[in-house]
């Protein structure tokens, strides 16, 4: 296999697989928040704050995967 093709494949797999988990996690968090808001609308502020913090932490994992993909593509 050509080294350039291996780098491209590695970078694509890194960002592709690295984005699946955070995407699913954020989707599940939003679903849970919407269900909680439906059951207890008075707690909207607390639920929203917790959901945003959780989404930011999950998004950080996707950013790490993106950085690894960039490193594989351009540095290695």
Secondary structure, DSSP 8 states (H G I E B T S, - for coil): --HHHHHHHHHHHHHHHHHHHHHHHHHHHHHHHHHHHHH-GGGHHHHHHHHHHHHHHHHHHHHHHHHHHHHHHHT-
